[in-house]
Amino acid sequence: MSAIEFHPIYHPAQNEIFYGNSAKLKVVPKGRRLGLTQGYSTYVIENLLAGIESILWVDTVQGNIDRYFQRYFMPQLNGYIRDNDGNWVRSKWGGINQKHWRWDPKKKEFHLLNGFCDFRSAERPDLIEGFAYRLILLNEAGIILRNRYLWDNAIQPMRLDFNPDVIVGGTPKGGGLFEEMAANAKGEPDQWTKTYSTYDNPYLSRELIDKMARDYPEQARKQEIYGEFISDKGAVFRRLQEALDYNLKPLLHWEPKRKYYMGVDLAKQIDWTVIIILDDAGNMVYFNRFNKLDWEYQQRVIIEAAKLFRARVLIDSTGIGDPIFDALKSKGLTLEGYKINTSEAKKRLIEGLMLAFEMQKVKIFAKPVDGADILYDELRLFGYEISASGTLRYEAPEGFHDDCVIALALAWMCKENMKPKGGFVIADHHLY
């Protein structure tokens, strides 16, 4: 036990999670802003000071870790504590002398006395394998456990060495492994689970939470505020399994009696350019996904695909899409642009595709054809985020792509809204 003075403060829900029982595996579904991440940071410092020499913290992406360290670890290391309103205030004990701790931003390692906490991203779970820890914390479990490899191949084998305490927490994102673990924990003697809502954070305004609850769609309210698992019924794109067609395969040429509609999402920075073509029955007939190719080449690929199917084209003309749109239009394509530069514009685009899946009007490749299985993964993972102001935004989880989703949504919008003789009229879709 260290002689360094440290005064951790937990609110009641945090205290129950960390100290309410002695289970080796704790599974914690929770609503947004419960304070679990902040609680994790306090718990890490406390355990390192208590002599736990090795801790693993797994999160969605590495970029989050630097923010967490600055916002949660640094105030406590410098001697700040939370007051009754949740604000950081200077404590009397003055903090931990920096000679006792070190943060390595490149390796994402926090060293305190003789112990350390490794921070790792779920983006590359294979890089987590091969190590052993005394304490393991999984953050944003609703996202990172969508990849079962992380738990089955990386985390589970670690438990063989020291039988570490493991805490798995986060806001649910549909069902999957996180839901399975919560269900299994109810019947196991050395496991524990409890669901917490946003209301369990005493530092938050109940009036603001009430307002958010009134404004959210029912499924979002259950998941984001009450921490409930809503399985596939709460996914953005429902009935995905029914949309998989094992008889579909890419067409090599157009059929004269059919009409074709192309959606194009252009690469931005590290993203991918994706081209998807649907026929007039809503069947997927073409898929192409590529990146790191010069714009001249990308234009040629788009033009050749459009001409092959004599397709009408809807392209994301946001930002870099503007000059590409103009260049393609000058080549004689039947082309329209759609700017996804506001949350409302993206909402209209995504909800049109949501309705198509709900009404079983769209079919996609079921077999992995030229990488098209990536489309299914993106559709399955696609969700929504809640902004600080309480606004619901449709987007892929942090660290994941949604280029295929956008391309398919554009193809569907093109099919539903392109006029026979050119021009474009966007229909509204109200799902709630």
N, C-alpha and C positions, 0 to 999 in steps of 0.2 A: 504493500500500500504506500502510495506516495505521500510525502509530507507537504506537498504543494497545496495551497488553499484553493478550493474551487467550490462554488455554491450553485449546483444545478437547480433549475426551477422547471418543473413540469406542470402543465395544467392537468386536471383530473383524468381526462382520457389518455393523455400521454403517459401519465404515471401508471395507469392500469395496464397499458400495453407493455411497458418495460418491466414493471415490478409487481403486477397484480397476480402473477402465477409463475411457476417454474418450468413451464413446458419448454421443450427443446425446439419445437417448431411452432411459430405463431403466425397465423394468417389473418391479415387485417384489411378487409375491404372497407373503404371509407369515402365520404363525400369530399368534394373539393375544399381546400383550405382548412382542413382539420388541424394542420400543423405537424404532420408526421415527419416531413423533411427536416424541419427545424428541430424536432424532437430527436431525430436520428443524430444530428450534429452534436447535441448535448450529450447524448448517450455514448457516442464515440469518444469524446473527450473524457468523460467520466470513466469509461472502461480502460482507456489507455493509462490514465492516472492510477487506476486500481491494479495495474499489472497485467492486463490482457495484452499480450505482445503483438498479436496479428489479427487484423480486421479487414474484411472485404466489403466494399460498398459497390453495388452494381446499379447502374442507372441507364437511361435511354441513350444519351449521346454524351460524348466527352465535354462538349461545350457547356453543358449544364453544370459540370463539376466546378469550374472556376467561379461561376456565379454563386453557387452554394457556399464555397469556401469564403468568398468575400462577404456575403450577406448573412451567413449563419455562424460560421466558425470564428471569423475575425472579431466580431463584437464580443463574443464570450472569452476568447483568448486575451482580449484587451481589457477585460474586467467589466463588461456590461451585462446586465440582466434585464429580464422583461418585467415591466411594472404591471399593475392591474389592468391597464388599458392595452397591454401588448406592445408598448413602446420600449425600445432599448434605453436604459438609463444606467448611469455610471454606478457601480457598486462600491462598497467600502473596502473590499479586499484588494482591489487594484489590478487584478489580472494575473496572467502567467508570464513570467520573464521569458523573453524570446530566446534566451540561451537554451531553454528547455525544449523548444519545438522548432520545426522546420517544415515549410511547404515547398514541394517540388512541382511547379506548374507544368513542366514538360512531361515528367513521368506520372503526374497526378498521384503523388504519394504525400501523405501527411505523417510526419514523425513527431512523436511526443515522448520524452524520456527514452526508454528502451523499446518502445512499441511503435507500430506503424499501422496506418489504414491505407490500403490500396483502393483507388477508385477506378472502376473499369466500366466500359460501355458494352451494352448488349448487342451493339452492331456487329461485333466480332467475338461471339462466345467461345470460339475455338482458342482465342488468345488467353482466355481465363483459365483454361485447363492446366492441370499439372501442379497446382499449388494447394497448400493447406492453410486453414485459418481457424482461429478460436471463436470468432464471431462473424456472422454473415448477415448483411442487410441488403434486401432487394427493394429498391424504390421504383415507383410507377409500375407495379407488377401487372396491372391491367394491360400495359403495352409490351413490356419486355418478355412476359411469359407467353406471348403469342407464338414465339419461337420455342417449341418444346425442347429443342436441342440445348438451350441454355440451362434448363433445369436437369434434364435427363443425362446430358453428357458432360456438363461443366460443374454444376453445383452439387448434385447428388454424390458423385465420387469423392468430393471434398469432405463429405460428412463422415467418411470412413476413418479418417486420421485421428481427429480430436473430438468427434461427436459435438460439434460446435452448436451454440444457440443460433437459430436462424429466424429472422423476422422478415416476412413477405408482406409488403403493404402497398396499397395504391388504390386509385379510383378504378372500379371495374370498367372494362371496355368490351361489352358483350360478355359471352361466356368463355369457354375454353379451359385451359389448364388452371388458371387462377380460381375459377369457380369450382373446379374439381377438387382443388386442394382445400378450399374453404369447406366444402361438403364433407370431405374425408376427415378433416381435423375434428369434426364434431363427435366422431366415434372412436378416436384414438386416445389412449391414456396419456401419452407424452406430447400431445398436440393441443392447440387451443386456437379458437377463432372467435372474433366478435366484430360486428359491423358498426361503424360509427358514422354519424351524419355530420354535415357542415355545422349544424346547431351545437355539436359537442365541443366546438372551439369557443370558449368563453370570451375571447378577445374580439370576436366579430359581432357586428350589429345584427340583432335578430330581425330588425325592421328591414334591413337590406336583404337579408336571406329570404324573408317572407316575400319581398318584391320579386326576387329572382325566381322563387318557386312559382309565383303566379304567372310570370312571363314565359317560363320554359314550357316546351311541349312535355306531355306526360312522361314519355320515356326518358327524356333528358333530365327531367326533375328527379325521377327515381334513381337514375344512375349518378348524376353529378352532385346532387345534394344529399340524397339518403344512402348512397353507396350500395345500391342494390344491383345484383346481377340480373340483367334482362335478356341474356342469351341472344340468339339470332333475331328474336323479335324486336330487339332494340337497335339492331345494326342499321346503318344508313341505307345499305342496299339489301333488301330482304328477298327471300326466295331465290338466292343465287344458285343453289343446287338445281332448281327447276329450270334455270336459264342455260345450264350446260347441255349441249347437244353433241352426242358422240358421233352423229352422222355428218356433222358439219366439217368441211375441210376447205382450205384455201382454194379459190378459183384461179385458174390460169388465164381466163379470158371472160369477157362480158357475155351475158346472154341477152339477145335482142329484146326479149319480152320483159326484161327486168329494168328497173331504174336503180341507180346506185348513189350513195351519199357518203361523202368522206369527211372525217373530222381530223384535224391536224393540230397537235400541241407542239409548239416549237421549243427547243432546248433553251434553257436559261441557266447560265453558269454550269453547274455540275449536273443539271437535269438532262433528260433525254428528249429527242424529237420522236414523236409517235404518230403513226398514220393508221387509222382504222376505217374500213369501209363496210357499210351495211347495205343490204339490198332493200327493196321496198317492202319486204315482209318482215324486216327487222333482224335478218340473219347476218351474222358476221361472215364476210367473205375474204377479207384481206387484213393482214396485220404486219406492221413493220416498226421496229424500234431501234434507234441508233443514236450515238452521240460522238462528240469530238471529230466531226466531219465539217469541212468548210461549207459556207453557205451556198456557194455555187453548186456543189455536189448535192446538198440537201434539196435545193430547188429542183434539180433534175430528177431526183427520186420522186418527189411530190408530183411533178408534172407527168412523169411516165405512168405512175399509178393512176392518176386522175384520167389520163387519156386512154389507158388500157380499159378502164371500166366506164368511160364516158361519164364520169361521176361529177356531181355537183359538190362543191367543196365549201366547208366552213372552217375557218382557221382562227386560232387565237391571235388576234391582232394587237394584243397588249404590248406596249414597250417595243422590244426588238421585232415584234410581229408586224409593225406598221410598214417598214420598208420592204420586208419579205412579201407582205400582202400586195403592195404596189407592184413589185417585180413579177409576181405570179399572175396578177391580173393582166399585166401587159402582155403576157404570153398567151392570152386567149382562154384561160380557164373560166368556167362558170363558178365564180368565187365570191364569197361574202366573208366579212370579218366580224368577230365578236370580241369585245374587250372585257376581260375578266379583271377589271381594275377596282371593283368595289365588292363588298361582301354581298350586297343585294344582287349584283350581276352573277356572282358565283352561285348564290343560293338558287336563282332562277335556272341556271344551267344544270346544277346537280339535282334539283328536285324534279326536273323533267325526266332525267334518267332514273331517279328513284321510282317515279310513277310507272315508267316502262317496265322495270323489273317487277314491281308490285302487280301489274296487270298482265305479266308474262308476255309482253309484246316484243321482247328482245331475246335473241339467242346468241351465245358465244361459243367459241371452240372449247370442247371438253378435253381434248387431247393436247398435250404440249406440242404445239406446232410453231416452229421458228420462234421460240421464246414467248409465245402467247399465253403460257401458263402464268406469266408475270401479271397479266391483266387480272386474272382471278385473285391472285394474292393481294393486289392493290385494292380491288373491290372489297375484299373481305376485311382488310385492315382499315380502310377509309372510315373516318369518323368525324367527330366535330370537337371543337374546343370552345371553351367559355372564356371570353376576354375579361380583363379586369373590370370593365364596365358592365359585365353581365351579358354581352352580346354573343349569340351563338354563331360560330363560324364553321363551315364545312372545310375539312382539310385532312391530309394524311398525318399520322402521328409524327412527331419530331424524329428526324433521322430516316424517314421513309419517303418514297416518291409517290406522286399521284398523276404522273404524265399519261399513263394508260387510261386512267379514269377520265381525265379531262378530254382526251381524244375521243373516247367512246361517247361521252356526253355531248361533245360537239357533233359527232356523226349523227346521233339521235336527234339533236336539235335541228340539224340540217334537214333530216328526213321529215320532221314534223312541221317545219316552218318555211321551207323554201318554196316559193311560188312556182307554178309550172313554167312561166316565161321569165323567170329571174326575179330578183328582189327577195326580201326577207322580212317576215313578220313574226315577232317573238310572242308566243303564248305564255300566259301566266299559269303557274301550277301551285295550288295551295294544298298542302298535305296535312295541315293541322287545323 
